[in-house]
Structure formats: C-alpha cells, structure tokens
Amino acid sequence: MEYRPFGQTGIQISAIGIGCWEIGGGYGSIEEKDFIKAVNRALDLGINCFDTAEAYGMGASERSLAKALGGRRNEAIITTKFGVGYPDAPNYRDSSRKRLMASLEKSLANLNTDHVDVYMVHWPDVNTPFEETMQAMDDVVKQGKARAVAVSNYRLSQIERAMKTRRIDVVQYCWNMFDRRMQKEIFPYCQRNGIGVMAYGSLAYGMLSGTFSAEMNFDSDDWRSRRGRLGNINLFQHLFGPEQFVKNIHAVEELKGIAKRYGKSLPQLALRWTTSNPVISTALVGCRNENEVNDNVGALGWTISEADMKEIDAIFARNGVITEPDMWLEQD
C-alpha cells in the first residue's frame, strides 16, 4: 500500500480510501454482509481511510462501518461529516455550534468510538457565521473528540474566511476525469498551505466503472435516476443527463483501450489518474464487495505515461465532454 501525508496532521493516509455513502442507502445497491467483508479485506491490504457521514442514511452508514470495523478500529482513519440533511434547517443545512455538538455525539455513538480522526463540515452553511462553526470545530479537537478539522465543497473565498478562525487541516472535493474544476484555484491553495485533500467521486459515480451502457436505467430510489438537477447542482445533467450521457459512454469506451495497454481495468486507470495529482492525499472509492477492493488497489504502483495522459484529454475533447463544468451550488 502507498501512504501519503494527510496535510500537516501527522497522519499517514492510504492513497486509496473507502467511501461509505452506498451502505447508507440511496446510491446503488449493497448488502451489509458484503460491505463488512470488503472493509476487512481493505484493512488486510493496508487501506486505512474510511469516509462516512451523518447524512448517509442519517447514521446508517456510520453504524454499518462500526459493525464492519469491529475490534479493528485502531487500524482505521475515520472521517465523518455533519451539516446537511436536516428538515428543520434552511436548505437542510446547519453548521451551528449547537448542531455540530449534537451531531458529533450521535456520530461517536454510531461509530462506537470515543473520537473520529477527521471531523468535516459536509457543505458550507451560509446562514451560520463561519467563525462560529470553526471555533466549535477547534473546541472538539481540544476535547479530544476529533484529531483534525475539515471542510467539503467550500469555495476558495469560504476556505479563506474559515481559516481566519481555525486552520483547516483537510478538505474534500470531487475530482475525477469528468470533473476537474478544483485544479484551477482549490488545489493550488491546498498545496501552498499544506492542506490534505480527499478526492471523492473518483469513478465519477460509476461512470468510470466501465459497466454502464447507453440504455442504462437506475433504480427509482437512486439519485442518479433523477431527471433534473440534483438540488441546485448540475451534477446530474453533467454525468447522467440525456444530452450528455451518451457522449460520456462513448468516451468511457475509448478509455478502455488505454487501460488495456497497461493490462489494467478501467477503474484502475481512473483511480491511477486521480491519484497521479500530487496534491491528492487519498482517493475515495466505494466497496460493494471484496473483489472491488482487490481491483482498486491495482491502481497503485504504476504510472500513466505523459502521452497517454494527453490521449485521455483528447478522448474527452473529441466526444464533447466538458471537464470543468459549472456545478457549484447556487446558494454557495
């Protein structure tokens, strides 16, 4: 396993991490017994990064992860998040001190642990002063309930505002071949300031699994089946909308040829691309079963040539795939 510095936290994180959204429901199909086996296989292979959130089934994902880790909690670096999914809050968001403290206690109970390694604000809450949120985050670190502070999906200006109250140790953003927005401002800022970066959506929500077809239909409770915008974010249209989906599938089919040159699967090529950016500390990917975990670790220990990196860009260009879409949330 390849390990990388997690910013300036002193934590060494595995270059491949396990994202636990799926087990919370509403995103693909996964059986808990298979998830438990996958988590333990990941630990056996040296993967130590496990990312979950309160909003993933409002505690369901955290509880499944705790069950899967069992007595191996000390082998894992656990990241969990709060701040979204509250029906009683404007736009379902609340990063107030009161909510933070209550959510953290629930997450610790769900995860069956006395601390999390990284506690993260899931999405920016513009109705709560960032100073209030960051002071509360600093307090939970001083209390020993979290080792590091993180934010996800913040604009650069929001990161800079938050940093005035408390240093941000880690950030989490979408980063994959189909979504390269963060290379303009966010990644350079993180590199300059020694902030760890977690990449989510490394396989573009399954697009880069190589298993989709133009006739693909998702289950009705899967967010990828929605025929419209996901909230105020244009993520659905960019990846799964009727105008773009077929173009994306054609690009993926061409990418399989590059993967074949290296004797690799398409997910391995996609994860190698994601982790090839030096600012990335860990690339998160789901794990429905042990076989997927075994395949994912094959993304490490080799390099995509410069010529093939350019060919990947050419494939996207000739298929009309936009790699820097405008997908920020309007209220942010």
C-alpha beads as a LAMMPS data file, in Angstrom:
LAMMPS data file: protein, C-alpha beads

332 atoms
331 bonds

1 atom types
1 bond types

-500.0 500.0 xlo xhi
-500.0 500.0 ylo yhi
-500.0 500.0 zlo zhi

Masses

1 110.0

Atoms # bond

1 1 1 0.000 0.000 0.000
2 1 1 1.111 3.546 -0.722
3 1 1 0.776 6.058 2.116
4 1 1 0.810 9.826 1.853
5 1 1 0.969 12.712 4.346
6 1 1 -2.515 13.901 5.315
7 1 1 -1.632 17.556 5.037
8 1 1 0.129 18.660 8.212
9 1 1 -1.882 16.428 10.564
10 1 1 0.936 13.931 11.091
11 1 1 -1.385 11.189 9.824
12 1 1 -0.189 8.884 7.052
13 1 1 -3.188 8.029 4.907
14 1 1 -3.559 5.279 2.317
15 1 1 -3.631 6.610 -1.248
16 1 1 -6.865 4.658 -1.793
17 1 1 -9.679 5.201 0.690
18 1 1 -13.094 3.625 1.147
19 1 1 -16.171 5.818 0.681
20 1 1 -19.177 4.598 2.659
21 1 1 -22.055 6.508 1.066
22 1 1 -23.545 3.437 -0.651
23 1 1 -24.161 1.459 2.526
24 1 1 -26.279 4.364 3.814
25 1 1 -28.811 3.892 1.003
26 1 1 -29.981 5.912 -1.977
27 1 1 -26.862 5.258 -4.050
28 1 1 -26.580 1.890 -5.737
29 1 1 -27.280 -1.489 -4.159
30 1 1 -25.090 -3.048 -1.490
31 1 1 -25.516 -5.817 1.088
32 1 1 -24.176 -5.207 4.596
33 1 1 -22.571 -8.647 4.822
34 1 1 -20.618 -7.946 1.635
35 1 1 -19.682 -4.480 2.907
36 1 1 -18.317 -5.959 6.140
37 1 1 -16.154 -8.416 4.216
38 1 1 -14.979 -5.627 1.894
39 1 1 -13.957 -3.371 4.783
40 1 1 -11.955 -6.135 6.392
41 1 1 -10.306 -7.003 3.079
42 1 1 -9.387 -3.340 2.701
43 1 1 -7.759 -3.341 6.143
44 1 1 -5.877 -6.534 5.280
45 1 1 -4.473 -4.815 2.181
46 1 1 -3.355 -1.763 4.153
47 1 1 -6.198 0.642 3.305
48 1 1 -6.721 2.726 6.438
49 1 1 -9.009 5.532 5.208
50 1 1 -12.778 5.200 5.705
51 1 1 -15.060 8.122 4.913
52 1 1 -18.659 8.305 6.081
53 1 1 -21.187 10.983 7.098
54 1 1 -24.192 11.581 9.307
55 1 1 -26.243 12.288 6.182
56 1 1 -25.520 8.887 4.636
57 1 1 -28.762 7.364 5.856
58 1 1 -28.747 9.682 8.902
59 1 1 -26.424 7.391 10.820
60 1 1 -26.972 4.149 8.881
61 1 1 -23.598 4.299 7.138
62 1 1 -21.756 5.103 10.365
63 1 1 -23.370 2.185 12.169
64 1 1 -22.518 -0.216 9.329
65 1 1 -18.916 0.983 9.317
66 1 1 -18.644 0.454 13.083
67 1 1 -20.008 -3.061 12.683
68 1 1 -17.580 -3.766 9.860
69 1 1 -14.533 -2.467 11.722
70 1 1 -15.416 -4.315 14.911
71 1 1 -12.289 -4.685 17.002
72 1 1 -10.082 -3.199 14.267
73 1 1 -10.989 0.454 14.957
74 1 1 -7.351 1.279 15.775
75 1 1 -6.317 0.283 12.228
76 1 1 -8.638 2.833 10.653
77 1 1 -8.551 6.562 9.983
78 1 1 -12.225 7.561 10.181
79 1 1 -13.637 10.692 8.597
80 1 1 -17.232 11.626 9.227
81 1 1 -19.220 14.716 8.334
82 1 1 -22.120 16.805 9.611
83 1 1 -24.054 19.833 8.411
84 1 1 -26.652 18.542 5.917
85 1 1 -29.864 16.537 5.883
86 1 1 -31.871 18.431 8.496
87 1 1 -35.531 19.021 7.548
88 1 1 -35.822 21.749 10.197
89 1 1 -32.954 23.827 8.740
90 1 1 -32.880 26.247 5.771
91 1 1 -31.922 24.259 2.678
92 1 1 -31.433 21.287 5.041
93 1 1 -28.112 22.760 6.232
94 1 1 -26.993 23.715 9.707
95 1 1 -23.388 24.187 10.817
96 1 1 -24.190 25.968 14.076
97 1 1 -22.304 25.133 17.238
98 1 1 -25.410 23.531 18.752
99 1 1 -25.952 21.272 15.740
100 1 1 -22.268 20.415 15.497
101 1 1 -22.010 19.282 19.090
102 1 1 -25.221 17.239 18.914
103 1 1 -24.287 15.634 15.600
104 1 1 -20.803 14.708 16.764
105 1 1 -22.154 12.916 19.830
106 1 1 -24.546 10.945 17.631
107 1 1 -21.735 10.058 15.210
108 1 1 -19.444 8.892 18.010
109 1 1 -22.223 6.650 19.300
110 1 1 -22.984 5.323 15.812
111 1 1 -19.306 4.638 15.149
112 1 1 -18.788 3.095 18.603
113 1 1 -15.699 5.198 19.232
114 1 1 -14.598 7.996 21.555
115 1 1 -13.127 10.074 18.723
116 1 1 -13.026 10.482 14.974
117 1 1 -9.802 11.179 13.168
118 1 1 -11.253 13.894 10.942
119 1 1 -14.473 15.812 11.545
120 1 1 -15.795 17.608 8.498
121 1 1 -18.405 20.198 7.515
122 1 1 -20.237 18.439 4.692
123 1 1 -21.381 21.558 2.796
124 1 1 -20.997 25.257 3.631
125 1 1 -23.838 26.769 5.635
126 1 1 -24.072 30.421 4.637
127 1 1 -26.655 31.109 7.356
128 1 1 -24.202 30.383 10.177
129 1 1 -21.120 32.569 10.715
130 1 1 -18.053 30.616 9.694
131 1 1 -16.367 31.876 12.880
132 1 1 -18.964 30.046 14.985
133 1 1 -18.501 26.790 13.102
134 1 1 -14.723 26.865 13.105
135 1 1 -14.467 27.792 16.787
136 1 1 -16.702 24.852 17.628
137 1 1 -14.563 22.581 15.423
138 1 1 -11.464 23.754 17.261
139 1 1 -13.116 23.018 20.585
140 1 1 -13.906 19.385 19.695
141 1 1 -10.247 18.887 18.776
142 1 1 -9.194 20.313 22.151
143 1 1 -11.708 17.978 23.803
144 1 1 -10.059 15.002 22.084
145 1 1 -13.187 14.062 20.144
146 1 1 -11.532 14.764 16.789
147 1 1 -7.921 14.827 15.661
148 1 1 -8.325 17.144 12.687
149 1 1 -10.737 19.672 11.190
150 1 1 -12.017 19.529 7.622
151 1 1 -14.475 21.090 5.193
152 1 1 -16.009 19.832 1.984
153 1 1 -17.269 21.641 -1.104
154 1 1 -16.280 25.118 0.097
155 1 1 -15.442 27.830 -2.388
156 1 1 -11.943 29.273 -2.074
157 1 1 -13.248 32.509 -0.549
158 1 1 -15.092 30.453 2.075
159 1 1 -11.968 28.487 2.952
160 1 1 -10.069 31.727 3.400
161 1 1 -12.788 33.106 5.694
162 1 1 -12.851 29.924 7.781
163 1 1 -9.053 29.827 8.080
164 1 1 -9.108 33.192 9.887
165 1 1 -10.658 31.458 12.912
166 1 1 -9.151 27.984 12.792
167 1 1 -6.753 26.242 10.421
168 1 1 -8.416 23.762 8.073
169 1 1 -6.391 20.547 8.103
170 1 1 -8.142 18.620 5.340
171 1 1 -10.565 19.320 2.504
172 1 1 -12.733 17.027 0.402
173 1 1 -13.771 17.668 -3.206
174 1 1 -14.980 15.817 -6.247
175 1 1 -12.038 15.019 -8.528
176 1 1 -12.071 12.652 -11.491
177 1 1 -11.567 12.679 -15.253
178 1 1 -15.051 14.147 -15.752
179 1 1 -14.752 16.831 -13.058
180 1 1 -11.530 18.835 -12.901
181 1 1 -12.833 22.148 -11.535
182 1 1 -10.608 22.125 -8.475
183 1 1 -7.330 22.249 -10.389
184 1 1 -7.766 26.000 -11.011
185 1 1 -7.906 27.503 -7.521
186 1 1 -8.582 24.984 -4.761
187 1 1 -5.713 22.551 -5.353
188 1 1 -3.005 25.225 -5.730
189 1 1 -4.228 26.835 -2.491
190 1 1 -4.118 23.497 -0.654
191 1 1 -0.629 22.788 -1.941
192 1 1 0.639 26.190 -0.807
193 1 1 -0.912 25.810 2.636
194 1 1 -0.171 22.151 3.330
195 1 1 -3.822 21.093 3.444
196 1 1 -4.646 17.419 2.927
197 1 1 -7.007 16.619 0.059
198 1 1 -9.530 13.802 -0.117
199 1 1 -10.890 13.164 -3.610
200 1 1 -14.425 11.837 -3.769
201 1 1 -16.307 10.645 -6.848
202 1 1 -13.064 9.117 -8.133
203 1 1 -15.005 6.849 -10.511
204 1 1 -17.479 9.615 -11.439
205 1 1 -20.303 7.901 -9.532
206 1 1 -19.895 4.696 -11.523
207 1 1 -19.396 6.287 -14.941
208 1 1 -15.761 5.182 -14.900
209 1 1 -16.571 1.658 -13.758
210 1 1 -16.970 0.706 -17.420
211 1 1 -20.188 -1.174 -16.683
212 1 1 -22.740 1.370 -17.927
213 1 1 -24.415 1.303 -21.330
214 1 1 -26.394 3.891 -23.271
215 1 1 -29.589 2.077 -22.243
216 1 1 -28.689 2.161 -18.537
217 1 1 -31.569 2.675 -16.091
218 1 1 -31.022 3.268 -12.377
219 1 1 -33.341 2.174 -9.576
220 1 1 -36.009 4.734 -8.748
221 1 1 -34.503 5.445 -5.305
222 1 1 -31.010 6.016 -6.752
223 1 1 -30.142 9.739 -7.032
224 1 1 -28.673 9.073 -10.499
225 1 1 -32.152 8.248 -11.824
226 1 1 -33.490 11.774 -11.282
227 1 1 -34.492 13.556 -14.454
228 1 1 -33.397 17.027 -13.453
229 1 1 -30.976 18.938 -11.293
230 1 1 -29.740 17.446 -8.024
231 1 1 -30.906 20.263 -5.785
232 1 1 -29.286 23.319 -7.334
233 1 1 -26.234 21.453 -8.581
234 1 1 -25.934 20.446 -12.209
235 1 1 -24.153 17.202 -11.398
236 1 1 -26.935 15.015 -12.746
237 1 1 -27.053 16.718 -16.132
238 1 1 -23.271 16.725 -16.490
239 1 1 -22.916 12.984 -15.978
240 1 1 -26.328 11.370 -16.442
241 1 1 -28.493 13.910 -18.256
242 1 1 -29.990 12.755 -21.574
243 1 1 -27.855 15.078 -23.705
244 1 1 -24.530 14.216 -22.084
245 1 1 -24.858 10.589 -21.012
246 1 1 -24.289 9.018 -24.440
247 1 1 -21.251 11.240 -25.088
248 1 1 -19.813 10.176 -21.756
249 1 1 -20.398 6.489 -22.522
250 1 1 -18.549 6.848 -25.833
251 1 1 -15.598 8.451 -24.054
252 1 1 -15.533 5.667 -21.481
253 1 1 -15.453 3.021 -24.217
254 1 1 -12.361 4.680 -25.699
255 1 1 -10.708 4.876 -22.283
256 1 1 -10.947 1.101 -22.001
257 1 1 -8.388 0.880 -24.802
258 1 1 -5.851 2.846 -22.766
259 1 1 -6.476 0.678 -19.708
260 1 1 -5.900 -2.414 -21.821
261 1 1 -2.440 -1.169 -22.860
262 1 1 -1.380 -1.379 -19.231
263 1 1 -3.172 -4.640 -18.530
264 1 1 -5.453 -2.783 -16.146
265 1 1 -9.190 -2.458 -15.589
266 1 1 -10.895 0.839 -16.354
267 1 1 -11.448 1.613 -12.637
268 1 1 -7.735 1.041 -12.047
269 1 1 -6.890 3.501 -14.827
270 1 1 -9.354 6.049 -13.434
271 1 1 -8.017 5.742 -9.884
272 1 1 -4.427 5.956 -11.129
273 1 1 -5.369 9.173 -12.957
274 1 1 -6.977 10.574 -9.808
275 1 1 -4.058 9.742 -7.530
276 1 1 -1.464 10.957 -10.047
277 1 1 -2.138 14.545 -8.971
278 1 1 0.443 15.229 -6.218
279 1 1 -1.981 17.315 -4.166
280 1 1 -4.264 14.299 -3.589
281 1 1 -3.765 12.593 -0.233
282 1 1 -6.330 9.859 -0.787
283 1 1 -8.845 8.929 -3.493
284 1 1 -12.149 7.614 -2.171
285 1 1 -13.955 4.793 -3.890
286 1 1 -16.917 2.665 -2.864
287 1 1 -16.625 -1.009 -1.997
288 1 1 -19.595 -3.278 -2.552
289 1 1 -17.575 -6.473 -2.173
290 1 1 -14.082 -7.894 -1.725
291 1 1 -13.466 -8.204 -5.464
292 1 1 -13.887 -4.462 -5.940
293 1 1 -11.387 -3.793 -3.152
294 1 1 -8.881 -6.158 -4.737
295 1 1 -9.312 -4.409 -8.086
296 1 1 -8.985 -0.919 -6.628
297 1 1 -5.572 -1.499 -5.070
298 1 1 -4.318 -2.410 -8.553
299 1 1 -4.436 1.328 -9.277
300 1 1 -1.202 1.798 -7.332
301 1 1 2.410 1.058 -8.167
302 1 1 2.487 2.129 -11.817
303 1 1 2.373 5.311 -13.891
304 1 1 0.300 6.577 -16.810
305 1 1 2.649 7.931 -19.464
306 1 1 2.558 11.597 -20.420
307 1 1 1.470 10.613 -23.916
308 1 1 -1.477 8.622 -22.569
309 1 1 -2.458 11.442 -20.228
310 1 1 -2.697 13.661 -23.313
311 1 1 -4.650 10.958 -25.145
312 1 1 -7.158 10.841 -22.287
313 1 1 -7.679 14.590 -22.686
314 1 1 -8.074 14.131 -26.449
315 1 1 -10.724 11.435 -25.941
316 1 1 -12.796 13.770 -23.800
317 1 1 -12.396 16.638 -26.253
318 1 1 -13.482 14.745 -29.343
319 1 1 -16.512 13.303 -27.548
320 1 1 -17.660 16.722 -26.396
321 1 1 -17.154 16.047 -22.691
322 1 1 -16.783 19.168 -20.549
323 1 1 -14.222 18.537 -17.813
324 1 1 -14.632 21.826 -15.946
325 1 1 -18.427 22.195 -15.718
326 1 1 -20.169 24.894 -13.709
327 1 1 -21.547 22.714 -10.931
328 1 1 -21.206 24.879 -7.844
329 1 1 -24.350 25.151 -5.777
330 1 1 -26.143 28.415 -6.452
331 1 1 -26.664 29.233 -2.776
332 1 1 -22.935 28.928 -2.137

Bonds

1 1 1 2
2 1 2 3
3 1 3 4
4 1 4 5
5 1 5 6
6 1 6 7
7 1 7 8
8 1 8 9
9 1 9 10
10 1 10 11
11 1 11 12
12 1 12 13
13 1 13 14
14 1 14 15
15 1 15 16
16 1 16 17
17 1 17 18
18 1 18 19
19 1 19 20
20 1 20 21
21 1 21 22
22 1 22 23
23 1 23 24
24 1 24 25
25 1 25 26
26 1 26 27
27 1 27 28
28 1 28 29
29 1 29 30
30 1 30 31
31 1 31 32
32 1 32 33
33 1 33 34
34 1 34 35
35 1 35 36
36 1 36 37
37 1 37 38
38 1 38 39
39 1 39 40
40 1 40 41
41 1 41 42
42 1 42 43
43 1 43 44
44 1 44 45
45 1 45 46
46 1 46 47
47 1 47 48
48 1 48 49
49 1 49 50
50 1 50 51
51 1 51 52
52 1 52 53
53 1 53 54
54 1 54 55
55 1 55 56
56 1 56 57
57 1 57 58
58 1 58 59
59 1 59 60
60 1 60 61
61 1 61 62
62 1 62 63
63 1 63 64
64 1 64 65
65 1 65 66
66 1 66 67
67 1 67 68
68 1 68 69
69 1 69 70
70 1 70 71
71 1 71 72
72 1 72 73
73 1 73 74
74 1 74 75
75 1 75 76
76 1 76 77
77 1 77 78
78 1 78 79
79 1 79 80
80 1 80 81
81 1 81 82
82 1 82 83
83 1 83 84
84 1 84 85
85 1 85 86
86 1 86 87
87 1 87 88
88 1 88 89
89 1 89 90
90 1 90 91
91 1 91 92
92 1 92 93
93 1 93 94
94 1 94 95
95 1 95 96
96 1 96 97
97 1 97 98
98 1 98 99
99 1 99 100
100 1 100 101
101 1 101 102
102 1 102 103
103 1 103 104
104 1 104 105
105 1 105 106
106 1 106 107
107 1 107 108
108 1 108 109
109 1 109 110
110 1 110 111
111 1 111 112
112 1 112 113
113 1 113 114
114 1 114 115
115 1 115 116
116 1 116 117
117 1 117 118
118 1 118 119
119 1 119 120
120 1 120 121
121 1 121 122
122 1 122 123
123 1 123 124
124 1 124 125
125 1 125 126
126 1 126 127
127 1 127 128
128 1 128 129
129 1 129 130
130 1 130 131
131 1 131 132
132 1 132 133
133 1 133 134
134 1 134 135
135 1 135 136
136 1 136 137
137 1 137 138
138 1 138 139
139 1 139 140
140 1 140 141
141 1 141 142
142 1 142 143
143 1 143 144
144 1 144 145
145 1 145 146
146 1 146 147
147 1 147 148
148 1 148 149
149 1 149 150
150 1 150 151
151 1 151 152
152 1 152 153
153 1 153 154
154 1 154 155
155 1 155 156
156 1 156 157
157 1 157 158
158 1 158 159
159 1 159 160
160 1 160 161
161 1 161 162
162 1 162 163
163 1 163 164
164 1 164 165
165 1 165 166
166 1 166 167
167 1 167 168
168 1 168 169
169 1 169 170
170 1 170 171
171 1 171 172
172 1 172 173
173 1 173 174
174 1 174 175
175 1 175 176
176 1 176 177
177 1 177 178
178 1 178 179
179 1 179 180
180 1 180 181
181 1 181 182
182 1 182 183
183 1 183 184
184 1 184 185
185 1 185 186
186 1 186 187
187 1 187 188
188 1 188 189
189 1 189 190
190 1 190 191
191 1 191 192
192 1 192 193
193 1 193 194
194 1 194 195
195 1 195 196
196 1 196 197
197 1 197 198
198 1 198 199
199 1 199 200
200 1 200 201
201 1 201 202
202 1 202 203
203 1 203 204
204 1 204 205
205 1 205 206
206 1 206 207
207 1 207 208
208 1 208 209
209 1 209 210
210 1 210 211
211 1 211 212
212 1 212 213
213 1 213 214
214 1 214 215
215 1 215 216
216 1 216 217
217 1 217 218
218 1 218 219
219 1 219 220
220 1 220 221
221 1 221 222
222 1 222 223
223 1 223 224
224 1 224 225
225 1 225 226
226 1 226 227
227 1 227 228
228 1 228 229
229 1 229 230
230 1 230 231
231 1 231 232
232 1 232 233
233 1 233 234
234 1 234 235
235 1 235 236
236 1 236 237
237 1 237 238
238 1 238 239
239 1 239 240
240 1 240 241
241 1 241 242
242 1 242 243
243 1 243 244
244 1 244 245
245 1 245 246
246 1 246 247
247 1 247 248
248 1 248 249
249 1 249 250
250 1 250 251
251 1 251 252
252 1 252 253
253 1 253 254
254 1 254 255
255 1 255 256
256 1 256 257
257 1 257 258
258 1 258 259
259 1 259 260
260 1 260 261
261 1 261 262
262 1 262 263
263 1 263 264
264 1 264 265
265 1 265 266
266 1 266 267
267 1 267 268
268 1 268 269
269 1 269 270
270 1 270 271
271 1 271 272
272 1 272 273
273 1 273 274
274 1 274 275
275 1 275 276
276 1 276 277
277 1 277 278
278 1 278 279
279 1 279 280
280 1 280 281
281 1 281 282
282 1 282 283
283 1 283 284
284 1 284 285
285 1 285 286
286 1 286 287
287 1 287 288
288 1 288 289
289 1 289 290
290 1 290 291
291 1 291 292
292 1 292 293
293 1 293 294
294 1 294 295
295 1 295 296
296 1 296 297
297 1 297 298
298 1 298 299
299 1 299 300
300 1 300 301
301 1 301 302
302 1 302 303
303 1 303 304
304 1 304 305
305 1 305 306
306 1 306 307
307 1 307 308
308 1 308 309
309 1 309 310
310 1 310 311
311 1 311 312
312 1 312 313
313 1 313 314
314 1 314 315
315 1 315 316
316 1 316 317
317 1 317 318
318 1 318 319
319 1 319 320
320 1 320 321
321 1 321 322
322 1 322 323
323 1 323 324
324 1 324 325
325 1 325 326
326 1 326 327
327 1 327 328
328 1 328 329
329 1 329 330
330 1 330 331
331 1 331 332
